[in-house]
Amino acid sequence: MSETERDSIAELKAEVGELRERMAELNKKVLDAQLEAWRSRFDELDLQTHLGGMDLRDKVQPILDQLNDQWAKARAQLDEMGSGAGEAAKAINDAVQSAVDEFRAGFKKALEALRT
C-alpha cells in the first residue's frame, strides 16, 4: 500500500469520525425538540385540567404527576448525553428515546382520562 493510499484511508477515517459526531449532535437536537414539544403539550393539558374543575383534576392529576416525572427523567438523560458518538452515547440516546416514548404513552393515557 502506498503512502498516498494510507493518507487517503486516514482522511476517510477522520471524515467518518466527524460525520458520526455530527450525526450524534443532530440526533440530540431532534430528541431535544421532541422533548420540548411534549413538554408544551403537557403544560397545555395541565392547564386544561386546572380549568376543568376539581373532579377532573382529581381524575387526571396522578397521571400528570407521572408524566412530569417521566419528562424530568428524559430531560436529565438528554442533558447527560453529550455529543459523543460512542457506545455510551448510543445507550443514553436509546434511554432518552424510550423515556420520550413512555411520556407519549402517558400523555395519551391522560387524554383518554380527560375524555371519559
N, CA, C and O atoms as a MOPAC input file, in Angstrom:
PM7 MOZYME 1SCF
protein

 N      0.85900 1    -1.17400 1     0.00000 1
 C      0.00000 1     0.00000 1     0.00000 1
 C      0.90300 1     1.23500 1     0.00000 1
 O      1.84600 1     1.33400 1     0.78500 1
 N      0.60000 1     2.14600 1    -0.87500 1
 C      1.42500 1     3.34500 1    -1.00000 1
 C      1.08100 1     4.34000 1     0.10500 1
 O      0.05600 1     4.23500 1     0.77800 1
 N      1.96400 1     5.29000 1     0.25900 1
 C      1.74400 1     6.32900 1     1.27000 1
 C      0.51300 1     7.16500 1     0.93000 1
 O     -0.22400 1     7.57600 1     1.82600 1
 N      0.29000 1     7.41300 1    -0.33600 1
 C     -0.88800 1     8.16600 1    -0.77100 1
 C     -2.16800 1     7.42800 1    -0.39900 1
 O     -3.13300 1     8.04000 1     0.05900 1
 N     -2.17300 1     6.12200 1    -0.59300 1
 C     -3.34600 1     5.32300 1    -0.22600 1
 C     -3.57600 1     5.35000 1     1.28300 1
 O     -4.71100 1     5.46100 1     1.74700 1
 N     -2.48700 1     5.24700 1     2.03800 1
 C     -2.60400 1     5.30900 1     3.50500 1
 C     -3.13700 1     6.66600 1     3.95200 1
 O     -3.96200 1     6.75300 1     4.86200 1
 N     -2.65800 1     7.71800 1     3.30500 1
 C     -3.15200 1     9.06000 1     3.63100 1
 C     -4.64200 1     9.19000 1     3.30400 1
 O     -5.40800 1     9.77800 1     4.06800 1
 N     -5.03500 1     8.63500 1     2.16400 1
 C     -6.45100 1     8.68500 1     1.77500 1
 C     -7.32000 1     7.93000 1     2.77400 1
 O     -8.39700 1     8.39800 1     3.14500 1
 N     -6.86100 1     6.78500 1     3.20000 1
 C     -7.60800 1     5.99400 1     4.18700 1
 C     -7.70400 1     6.74800 1     5.50200 1
 O     -8.76200 1     6.77000 1     6.13100 1
 N     -6.61600 1     7.36100 1     5.91800 1
 C     -6.62900 1     8.13400 1     7.16500 1
 C     -7.60000 1     9.30500 1     7.06800 1
 O     -8.32600 1     9.59900 1     8.01700 1
 N     -7.60700 1     9.97200 1     5.91300 1
 C     -8.53900 1    11.08700 1     5.71100 1
 C     -9.98800 1    10.60800 1     5.76000 1
 O    -10.84400 1    11.25200 1     6.36500 1
 N    -10.25000 1     9.47400 1     5.11900 1
 C    -11.60900 1     8.92400 1     5.12500 1
 C    -12.04600 1     8.53800 1     6.53900 1
 O    -13.18900 1     8.78000 1     6.92700 1
 N    -11.14400 1     7.94600 1     7.29700 1
 C    -11.46900 1     7.58400 1     8.68200 1
 C    -11.79000 1     8.82800 1     9.50200 1
 O    -12.71900 1     8.82900 1    10.31000 1
 N    -11.02100 1     9.87500 1     9.29000 1
 C    -11.27200 1    11.12600 1    10.01600 1
 C    -12.62500 1    11.70800 1     9.62300 1
 O    -13.37500 1    12.18300 1    10.47700 1
 N    -12.93100 1    11.67100 1     8.33600 1
 C    -14.22700 1    12.18200 1     7.87400 1
 C    -15.38100 1    11.37300 1     8.44700 1
 O    -16.39600 1    11.93900 1     8.85300 1
 N    -15.23200 1    10.06500 1     8.48200 1
 C    -16.27600 1     9.20900 1     9.05600 1
 C    -16.47300 1     9.54500 1    10.53100 1
 O    -17.60500 1     9.62300 1    11.00800 1
 N    -15.37800 1     9.74300 1    11.24700 1
 C    -15.47800 1    10.11800 1    12.65800 1
 C    -16.20300 1    11.43900 1    12.84100 1
 O    -17.04200 1    11.57700 1    13.73200 1
 N    -15.87900 1    12.40800 1    11.99800 1
 C    -16.55200 1    13.71000 1    12.06400 1
 C    -18.03900 1    13.58400 1    11.74400 1
 O    -18.87700 1    14.21500 1    12.38800 1
 N    -18.35800 1    12.76700 1    10.74800 1
 C    -19.76400 1    12.56200 1    10.38700 1
 C    -20.53600 1    11.88300 1    11.51800 1
 O    -21.69000 1    12.22300 1    11.77600 1
 N    -19.90800 1    10.94000 1    12.18000 1
 C    -20.56800 1    10.28300 1    13.32000 1
 C    -20.83700 1    11.28000 1    14.43800 1
 O    -21.90500 1    11.27100 1    15.05000 1
 N    -19.86500 1    12.13300 1    14.69700 1
 C    -20.05700 1    13.16400 1    15.71700 1
 C    -21.20700 1    14.09400 1    15.33700 1
 O    -22.03700 1    14.44700 1    16.17600 1
 N    -21.24700 1    14.48200 1    14.08200 1
 C    -22.31200 1    15.38100 1    13.60800 1
 C    -23.68100 1    14.70700 1    13.70400 1
 O    -24.66400 1    15.33800 1    14.09300 1
 N    -23.73700 1    13.42200 1    13.34800 1
 C    -24.99500 1    12.67900 1    13.46900 1
 C    -25.45400 1    12.62100 1    14.92100 1
 O    -26.64300 1    12.76600 1    15.20600 1
 N    -24.51700 1    12.41000 1    15.83600 1
 C    -24.86700 1    12.36100 1    17.25500 1
 C    -25.40200 1    13.71500 1    17.71800 1
 O    -26.37600 1    13.77600 1    18.46900 1
 N    -24.77000 1    14.79100 1    17.27400 1
 C    -25.24700 1    16.13800 1    17.63300 1
 C    -26.65200 1    16.38800 1    17.09500 1
 O    -27.51400 1    16.89900 1    17.80800 1
 N    -26.87600 1    16.02600 1    15.83700 1
 C    -28.19100 1    16.23100 1    15.22700 1
 C    -29.25500 1    15.37100 1    15.89900 1
 O    -30.38500 1    15.81500 1    16.10100 1
 N    -28.89300 1    14.15300 1    16.24100 1
 C    -29.83000 1    13.27100 1    16.93000 1
 C    -30.21900 1    13.85400 1    18.28300 1
 O    -31.37800 1    13.78700 1    18.69000 1
 N    -29.24200 1    14.42200 1    18.96900 1
 C    -29.53700 1    15.04200 1    20.26300 1
 C    -30.48800 1    16.22400 1    20.07800 1
 O    -31.40100 1    16.42100 1    20.88000 1
 N    -30.27500 1    17.00100 1    19.03000 1
 C    -31.15900 1    18.14100 1    18.76900 1
 C    -32.57800 1    17.67800 1    18.45800 1
 O    -33.54600 1    18.30200 1    18.89300 1
 N    -32.70200 1    16.59600 1    17.71400 1
 C    -34.03000 1    16.05100 1    17.40200 1
 C    -34.72000 1    15.59900 1    18.68600 1
 O    -35.89100 1    15.91000 1    18.90800 1
 N    -33.99800 1    14.87000 1    19.52800 1
 C    -34.58000 1    14.41400 1    20.79600 1
 C    -34.97000 1    15.59700 1    21.67200 1
 O    -36.01700 1    15.58000 1    22.32000 1
 N    -34.13100 1    16.61700 1    21.68700 1
 C    -34.43100 1    17.81100 1    22.47700 1
 C    -35.71000 1    18.48200 1    21.97600 1
 O    -36.55500 1    18.89200 1    22.77200 1
 N    -35.84600 1    18.59000 1    20.66800 1
 C    -37.04900 1    19.20300 1    20.09700 1
 C    -38.29000 1    18.37800 1    20.41400 1
 O    -39.34200 1    18.93300 1    20.73300 1
 N    -38.17200 1    17.05200 1    20.32800 1
 C    -39.30400 1    16.18500 1    20.67900 1
 C    -39.69600 1    16.37400 1    22.13500 1
 O    -40.87500 1    16.49000 1    22.46900 1
 N    -38.70300 1    16.40200 1    22.97900 1
 C    -38.95300 1    16.53900 1    24.41300 1
 C    -39.62500 1    17.86700 1    24.72300 1
 O    -40.55800 1    17.91700 1    25.52400 1
 N    -39.16600 1    18.93100 1    24.10300 1
 C    -39.76800 1    20.24200 1    24.34700 1
 C    -41.18700 1    20.32200 1    23.78100 1
 O    -42.05700 1    20.96000 1    24.37300 1
 N    -41.41800 1    19.68000 1    22.64200 1
 C    -42.77300 1    19.66100 1    22.07900 1
 C    -43.72500 1    18.92700 1    23.01800 1
 O    -44.85400 1    19.36900 1    23.23000 1
 N    -43.27200 1    17.81200 1    23.57700 1
 C    -44.12800 1    17.07900 1    24.52100 1
 C    -44.33700 1    17.87700 1    25.79200 1
 O    -45.40600 1    17.80900 1    26.39900 1
 N    -43.32500 1    18.63500 1    26.20400 1
 C    -43.49000 1    19.46900 1    27.40200 1
 C    -44.57600 1    20.51900 1    27.16700 1
 O    -45.39200 1    20.78300 1    28.05000 1
 N    -44.58300 1    21.10900 1    25.98700 1
 C    -45.61700 1    22.09900 1    25.67000 1
 C    -47.00300 1    21.47300 1    25.71200 1
 O    -47.94200 1    22.06600 1    26.24200 1
 N    -47.12700 1    20.28500 1    25.16000 1
 C    -48.41600 1    19.58700 1    25.19800 1
 C    -48.81800 1    19.26900 1    26.63300 1
 O    -49.98100 1    19.40800 1    27.01100 1
 N    -47.84500 1    18.84400 1    27.42100 1
 C    -48.11100 1    18.54000 1    28.82800 1
 C    -48.60900 1    19.78800 1    29.55200 1
 O    -49.59400 1    19.73400 1    30.28900 1
 N    -47.92600 1    20.90500 1    29.33800 1
 C    -48.32600 1    22.14700 1    30.00800 1
 C    -49.74400 1    22.55400 1    29.61800 1
 O    -50.51000 1    23.02400 1    30.45900 1
 N    -50.09200 1    22.37700 1    28.34800 1
 C    -51.44900 1    22.69200 1    27.88700 1
 C    -52.47100 1    21.76400 1    28.54500 1
 O    -53.53700 1    22.20700 1    28.97300 1
 N    -52.14300 1    20.48900 1    28.62000 1
 C    -53.03000 1    19.52500 1    29.27000 1
 C    -53.19900 1    19.85700 1    30.74600 1
 O    -54.30400 1    19.77300 1    31.28300 1
 N    -52.11700 1    20.23000 1    31.39200 1
 C    -52.16300 1    20.60400 1    32.80600 1
 C    -53.06900 1    21.81900 1    33.00300 1
 O    -53.87100 1    21.85600 1    33.93600 1
 N    -52.94000 1    22.79800 1    32.13100 1
 C    -53.78900 1    23.98500 1    32.20800 1
 C    -55.26100 1    23.61500 1    32.01900 1
 O    -56.11900 1    24.06500 1    32.77900 1
 N    -55.54800 1    22.80400 1    31.01900 1
 C    -56.92600 1    22.38800 1    30.76900 1
 C    -57.49900 1    21.61800 1    31.95900 1
 O    -58.68000 1    21.74600 1    32.28200 1
 N    -56.66200 1    20.83200 1    32.59500 1
 C    -57.09900 1    20.08200 1    33.77200 1
 C    -57.47900 1    21.02600 1    34.89400 1
 O    -58.49500 1    20.82800 1    35.56000 1
 N    -56.67300 1    22.04700 1    35.10700 1
 C    -56.97400 1    23.00300 1    36.17300 1
 C    -58.22200 1    23.82900 1    35.86400 1
 O    -58.95600 1    24.21900 1    36.77300 1
 N    -58.45300 1    24.08800 1    34.60300 1
 C    -59.65000 1    24.83500 1    34.22300 1
 C    -60.90600 1    23.96000 1    34.27700 1
 O    -62.02400 1    24.47200 1    34.33900 1
 N    -60.71300 1    22.65200 1    34.25300 1
 C    -61.83100 1    21.72600 1    34.17600 1
 C    -62.52800 1    21.43500 1    35.48200 1
 O    -63.57600 1    20.78900 1    35.47700 1
 N    -62.00400 1    21.87400 1    36.57500 1
 C    -62.67600 1    21.65200 1    37.84400 1
 C    -62.03600 1    20.54700 1    38.66400 1
 O    -61.14800 1    19.83000 1    38.20400 1
 N    -62.52000 1    20.43400 1    39.90400 1
 C    -61.92500 1    19.54700 1    40.88700 1
 C    -62.04700 1    18.06600 1    40.51600 1
 O    -61.09000 1    17.31000 1    40.68200 1
 N    -63.20500 1    17.64700 1    40.02000 1
 C    -63.38000 1    16.23700 1    39.66900 1
 C    -62.38900 1    15.81200 1    38.59400 1
 O    -61.76300 1    14.75600 1    38.68400 1
 N    -62.26200 1    16.64500 1    37.59100 1
 C    -61.33200 1    16.35400 1    36.50700 1
 C    -59.89800 1    16.34500 1    37.01300 1
 O    -59.11500 1    15.46500 1    36.65400 1
 N    -59.55700 1    17.30200 1    37.83200 1
 C    -58.20800 1    17.38700 1    38.37500 1
 C    -57.88000 1    16.15000 1    39.19900 1
 O    -56.79100 1    15.58900 1    39.07400 1
 N    -58.82200 1    15.72100 1    40.04500 1
 C    -58.59700 1    14.52800 1    40.86200 1
 C    -58.39700 1    13.28900 1    39.99800 1
 O    -57.62200 1    12.39700 1    40.34400 1
 N    -59.08800 1    13.24300 1    38.89200 1
 C    -59.01400 1    12.09600 1    37.99500 1
 C    -57.68600 1    12.04100 1    37.23900 1
 O    -57.11800 1    10.96600 1    37.04700 1
 N    -57.20300 1    13.19000 1    36.81800 1
 C    -56.05000 1    13.23500 1    35.92100 1
 C    -54.73300 1    13.55200 1    36.63700 1
 O    -53.66600 1    13.22700 1    36.11700 1
 N    -54.78100 1    14.16800 1    37.79700 1
 C    -53.55300 1    14.62300 1    38.46100 1
 C    -52.51400 1    13.51600 1    38.68000 1
 O    -51.32800 1    13.76400 1    38.46300 1
 N    -52.91000 1    12.30300 1    39.10300 1
 C    -51.88000 1    11.26300 1    39.25400 1
 C    -51.14800 1    10.95900 1    37.94400 1
 O    -49.94400 1    10.70400 1    37.93900 1
 N    -51.88400 1    10.99100 1    36.84800 1
 C    -51.25600 1    10.74900 1    35.54700 1
 C    -50.32600 1    11.90600 1    35.19600 1
 O    -49.23000 1    11.68600 1    34.67900 1
 N    -50.75100 1    13.12700 1    35.47100 1
 C    -49.90700 1    14.29300 1    35.19600 1
 C    -48.63400 1    14.26300 1    36.03100 1
 O    -47.55900 1    14.61300 1    35.54500 1
 N    -48.75400 1    13.84700 1    37.28000 1
 C    -47.56400 1    13.73500 1    38.13000 1
 C    -46.58100 1    12.72200 1    37.55100 1
 O    -45.37200 1    12.95100 1    37.53000 1
 N    -47.12000 1    11.60200 1    37.08400 1
 C    -46.27400 1    10.57700 1    36.47700 1
 C    -45.61800 1    11.10900 1    35.19700 1
 O    -44.43600 1    10.87000 1    34.95100 1
 N    -46.38900 1    11.82100 1    34.39700 1
 C    -45.84000 1    12.41500 1    33.17700 1
 C    -44.71700 1    13.39900 1    33.48700 1
 O    -43.68400 1    13.40900 1    32.81600 1
 N    -44.92600 1    14.20600 1    34.48900 1
 C    -43.90400 1    15.17800 1    34.86900 1
 C    -42.61600 1    14.47300 1    35.27700 1
 O    -41.52400 1    14.90600 1    34.90800 1
 N    -42.74000 1    13.38500 1    36.03900 1
 C    -41.56100 1    12.61400 1    36.43900 1
 C    -40.86000 1    12.00700 1    35.22500 1
 O    -39.63200 1    12.02500 1    35.13600 1
 N    -41.64700 1    11.46900 1    34.28900 1
 C    -41.06100 1    10.88000 1    33.07900 1
 C    -40.35400 1    11.94100 1    32.24200 1
 O    -39.28000 1    11.69300 1    31.69400 1
 N    -40.95200 1    13.11000 1    32.14600 1
 C    -40.32400 1    14.17700 1    31.37700 1
 C    -39.00000 1    14.59100 1    32.01900 1
 O    -37.99500 1    14.77100 1    31.33200 1
 N    -39.01200 1    14.73800 1    33.33600 1
 C    -37.78800 1    15.13300 1    34.04100 1
 C    -36.69100 1    14.08400 1    33.85600 1
 O    -35.51900 1    14.42400 1    33.69700 1
 N    -37.07700 1    12.82200 1    33.87800 1
 C    -36.10900 1    11.73900 1    33.66600 1
 C    -35.50900 1    11.82800 1    32.26100 1
 O    -34.29400 1    11.72900 1    32.09200 1
 N    -36.35700 1    12.01100 1    31.27200 1
 C    -35.88000 1    12.11800 1    29.88900 1
 C    -34.98600 1    13.34100 1    29.70900 1
 O    -33.96000 1    13.26900 1    29.03300 1
 N    -35.37200 1    14.45900 1    30.31000 1
 C    -34.57800 1    15.68500 1    30.21100 1
 C    -33.19800 1    15.47800 1    30.83600 1
 O    -32.19000 1    15.89500 1    30.26600 1
 N    -33.15100 1    14.83600 1    31.99900 1
 C    -31.87200 1    14.58700 1    32.66500 1
 C    -30.98900 1    13.67200 1    31.82200 1
 O    -29.78300 1    13.89600 1    31.71500 1
 N    -31.58500 1    12.64500 1    31.22600 1
 C    -30.80800 1    11.73700 1    30.38700 1
 C    -30.27900 1    12.45400 1    29.15000 1
 O    -29.14000 1    12.23200 1    28.73900 1
 N    -31.09100 1    13.29900 1    28.56800 1
 C    -30.65400 1    14.03600 1    27.38300 1
 C    -29.53800 1    15.01100 1    27.74100 1
 O    -28.57500 1    15.15700 1    26.98700 1
 N    -29.66100 1    15.67500 1    28.87700 1
 C    -28.61300 1    16.60300 1    29.30500 1
 C    -27.30400 1    15.86800 1    29.57200 1
 O    -26.22400 1    16.42500 1    29.37300 1
 N    -27.39700 1    14.62800 1    30.01800 1
 C    -26.22100 1    13.81200 1    30.31200 1
 C    -25.57100 1    13.27900 1    29.03900 1
 O    -24.40000 1    12.89800 1    29.04100 1
 N    -26.33000 1    13.25600 1    27.96900 1
 C    -25.91700 1    12.58900 1    26.74900 1
 C    -24.63400 1    13.13300 1    26.14200 1
 O    -23.81800 1    12.35300 1    25.65000 1
 N    -24.43100 1    14.42300 1    26.15900 1
 C    -23.25700 1    14.96900 1    25.49100 1
 C    -23.40600 1    14.82500 1    23.99500 1
 O    -24.51400 1    14.63400 1    23.49400 1
 N    -22.31400 1    14.91400 1    23.28600 1
 C    -22.39700 1    14.81300 1    21.82800 1
 C    -21.51400 1    13.70200 1    21.29100 1
 O    -21.21600 1    13.67700 1    20.09700 1
 N    -21.09600 1    12.79400 1    22.13500 1
 C    -20.25000 1    11.70500 1    21.67500 1
 C    -20.99700 1    10.75200 1    20.77100 1
 O    -22.22500 1    10.67200 1    20.80900 1
 N    -20.24600 1    10.03000 1    19.95700 1
 C    -20.86200 1     9.09400 1    19.02300 1
 C    -20.58100 1     7.65600 1    19.42200 1
 O    -20.86200 1     6.73600 1    18.65400 1
 N    -20.03700 1     7.45200 1    20.59200 1
 C    -19.65300 1     6.11500 1    21.00500 1
 C    -20.81300 1     5.30000 1    21.53900 1
 O    -21.97300 1     5.70800 1    21.47100 1
 N    -20.47000 1     4.13500 1    22.07500 1
 C    -21.48100 1     3.21600 1    22.60600 1
 C    -22.23800 1     3.82100 1    23.78200 1
 O    -23.44600 1     3.61900 1    23.90600 1
 N    -21.54400 1     4.56200 1    24.64700 1
 C    -22.22100 1     5.16900 1    25.80200 1
 C    -23.26300 1     6.18100 1    25.33500 1
 O    -24.37100 1     6.22600 1    25.86900 1
 N    -22.91300 1     6.98300 1    24.35100 1
 C    -23.85900 1     7.97000 1    23.82200 1
 C    -25.05100 1     7.27400 1    23.18500 1
 O    -26.18200 1     7.74300 1    23.31200 1
 N    -24.81400 1     6.16400 1    22.50400 1
 C    -25.91600 1     5.41100 1    21.89000 1
 C    -26.83100 1     4.84400 1    22.96000 1
 O    -28.05300 1     4.87800 1    22.81100 1
 N    -26.26000 1     4.32400 1    24.03300 1
 C    -27.07700 1     3.77100 1    25.11700 1
 C    -27.93600 1     4.85700 1    25.75400 1
 O    -29.11300 1     4.63500 1    26.03900 1
 N    -27.34900 1     6.02800 1    25.97700 1
 C    -28.11500 1     7.13400 1    26.56300 1
 C    -29.17100 1     7.60700 1    25.57200 1
 O    -30.30000 1     7.90800 1    25.96000 1
 N    -28.81000 1     7.67300 1    24.30700 1
 C    -29.77100 1     8.05100 1    23.27100 1
 C    -30.97100 1     7.10400 1    23.28900 1
 O    -32.11800 1     7.54800 1    23.23900 1
 N    -30.70500 1     5.81100 1    23.35800 1
 C    -31.78900 1     4.82700 1    23.39900 1
 C    -32.64200 1     5.01000 1    24.64700 1
 O    -33.86500 1     4.88400 1    24.58800 1
 N    -32.00100 1     5.30900 1    25.78100 1
 C    -32.74300 1     5.52800 1    27.02600 1
 C    -33.62100 1     6.77400 1    26.92800 1
 O    -34.76300 1     6.77100 1    27.38700 1
 N    -33.08700 1     7.82800 1    26.33400 1
 C    -33.87700 1     9.05700 1    26.16700 1
 C    -35.06100 1     8.79200 1    25.24400 1
 O    -36.18200 1     9.21400 1    25.52900 1
 N    -34.81400 1     8.09700 1    24.14400 1
 C    -35.91000 1     7.78700 1    23.21800 1
 C    -36.97800 1     6.95100 1    23.90800 1
 O    -38.17200 1     7.16100 1    23.69400 1
 N    -36.55100 1     6.00900 1    24.73100 1
 C    -37.50200 1     5.19200 1    25.48500 1
 C    -38.31600 1     6.05500 1    26.44600 1
 O    -39.52700 1     5.87600 1    26.57700 1
 N    -37.64700 1     6.98900 1    27.11600 1
 C    -38.35000 1     7.87800 1    28.04700 1
 C    -39.34700 1     8.76700 1    27.30100 1
 O    -40.44600 1     9.01500 1    27.79600 1
 N    -38.97000 1     9.24200 1    26.12400 1
 C    -39.89200 1    10.04600 1    25.31300 1
 C    -41.09700 1     9.19800 1    24.91100 1
 O    -42.23100 1     9.67500 1    24.93800 1
 N    -40.85200 1     7.94800 1    24.54200 1
 C    -41.95500 1     7.05100 1    24.17700 1
 C    -42.88200 1     6.80100 1    25.36400 1
 O    -44.10200 1     6.77900 1    25.20300 1
 N    -42.30700 1     6.61200 1    26.55800 1
 C    -43.11600 1     6.43200 1    27.76900 1
 C    -43.94500 1     7.68500 1    28.03900 1
 O    -45.11900 1     7.59900 1    28.39900 1
 N    -43.32600 1     8.84000 1    27.86100 1
 C    -44.03600 1    10.09800 1    28.07300 1
 C    -45.20600 1    10.20900 1    27.09700 1
 O    -46.30700 1    10.60200 1    27.48300 1
 N    -44.96600 1     9.86600 1    25.84900 1
 C    -46.01800 1     9.91500 1    24.82700 1
 C    -47.18100 1     8.99400 1    25.21600 1
 O    -48.34400 1     9.38300 1    25.10800 1
 N    -46.86900 1     7.78500 1    25.66400 1
 C    -47.91300 1     6.84200 1    26.06500 1
 C    -48.68700 1     7.36900 1    27.27100 1
 O    -49.91200 1     7.25600 1    27.32400 1
 N    -47.98100 1     7.93900 1    28.22900 1
 C    -48.64300 1     8.51300 1    29.39900 1
 C    -49.52000 1     9.69600 1    29.03300 1
 O    -50.59800 1     9.88400 1    29.59700 1
 N    -49.05300 1    10.47900 1    28.09300 1
 C    -49.83000 1    11.63100 1    27.63800 1
 C    -51.13800 1    11.16800 1    27.00700 1
 O    -52.19700 1    11.74000 1    27.26600 1
 N    -51.05900 1    10.13600 1    26.18300 1
 C    -52.27000 1     9.59600 1    25.56000 1
 C    -53.22800 1     9.06000 1    26.62300 1
 O    -54.44400 1     9.21100 1    26.50900 1
 N    -52.66900 1     8.43700 1    27.65200 1
 C    -53.48900 1     7.92400 1    28.75300 1
 C    -54.20400 1     9.07300 1    29.46300 1
 O    -55.37900 1     8.95800 1    29.81400 1
 N    -53.50000 1    10.16600 1    29.67000 1
 C    -54.10800 1    11.33200 1    30.32500 1
 C    -55.22100 1    11.91500 1    29.45900 1
 O    -56.27300 1    12.29800 1    29.96900 1
 N    -54.99000 1    11.98100 1    28.16400 1
 C    -56.03300 1    12.48600 1    27.26300 1
 C    -57.27100 1    11.59800 1    27.29100 1
 O    -58.39900 1    12.09100 1    27.28600 1
 N    -57.05400 1    10.29600 1    27.32000 1
 C    -58.18800 1     9.37200 1    27.39900 1
 C    -58.96000 1     9.57300 1    28.69300 1
 O    -60.19000 1     9.52500 1    28.70100 1
 N    -58.24300 1     9.79700 1    29.78300 1
 C    -58.90500 1    10.03000 1    31.06800 1
 C    -59.72300 1    11.31500 1    31.02500 1
 O    -60.78600 1    11.39700 1    31.64000 1
 N    -59.23700 1    12.30400 1    30.31000 1
 C    -59.98300 1    13.55500 1    30.17700 1
 C    -61.27200 1    13.36800 1    29.38500 1
 O    -62.27900 1    14.02400 1    29.65000 1
 N    -61.22700 1    12.47800 1    28.42500 1
 C    -62.38400 1    12.27800 1    27.54900 1
 C    -63.47600 1    11.42200 1    28.18300 1
 O    -64.61700 1    11.43000 1    27.72200 1
 N    -63.13300 1    10.68500 1    29.23500 1
 C    -64.14000 1     9.80900 1    29.85800 1
 C    -64.80900 1    10.46500 1    31.02900 1
 O    -65.67800 1     9.86400 1    31.66100 1

